[in-house]
Amino acid sequence: MKTHFTRDLALLGVMSALGSTLFAQEALKVSGARPDATAAIWTASSDAPKCESPFTNSLPSYILLTNGNSTFFTISRQFPRSPQAISVAAMNKKQTPWAVVVACADSRVAPEILFNETLGNLFVVRNAGNVVDPVTIGSIEYALLHFHIQTVLILGHDTCGAVQASAEVWHDNKSPADLCGSIGSIVNRILPGMTNDPALIRLKDEPTNVDLLRLAGYRNAYQQAVALARGSSIVRKGAQIYYATTSMSTASGTNYTGQINIVPAVNPPVYSPLGKPGAAQGGE
Ligand SMILES: [Zn+2]
């Protein structure tokens, strides 16, 4: 077991060395971002392991996710995949997932459906707020080491209850520990990213502002991606991290499409004047 683990770690190191330069170029091509724009964000704090290059050559998995979501919002939304499409023979074999998706537990954010995938293809970790905690990190590391997955996507969404709960704690000048049960453990991992983003400062006074909450959900997905990179040397060496949100129908008139704009996690959120996440990515 130990030998297998060591071999996997060595393999991840080789993969990283081979793919880092190529994928860095490809990822920046996708986003249009400047490589120096995020250096400070990706530098770990002094009490955390220094971030190494997060790049590997995981472009094929990124394309598969993007294409699957395109099929969902153009076709499958109207004509859902039939249960008969699931291959019983394939299910009897060992699983071979090719991407990890960390998604909110919200019932509208099921990754297998949003990416038009069947059973056995996505390794999904879900919790309220798509937060990255030690259990989440351990689950992701397991997937990388055992299935040699190179793509990890953090998937948040608009109108996220966990994000709104965090905004309300901020507004009420409360501590996450004041919340009932263990809900504060979720807010604890969302609130810091929210309060550190100048674009979200108005949320403190307007914790129910739908447009601001949309931006906060996008910011949270990014913040969790950063937490993942900082929290796992295995992920930093072996995986490319992305983040995204999916939109919901809201009181401000957002129409649900199911379309997901996947962004490499080295690129921080860019908000348009209209409050749409990612609309101006790569711009000034
Ligand atoms: Zn949510």
Boltz pocket constraint, residues with backbone or C-beta under 6 A from the ligand:
constraints:
  - pocket:
      binder: B
      contacts: [[A, 104], [A, 105], [A, 106], [A, 127], [A, 128], [A, 129], [A, 130], [A, 157], [A, 158], [A, 159], [A, 160], [A, 161], [A, 162], [A, 163]]
      max_distance: 6.0
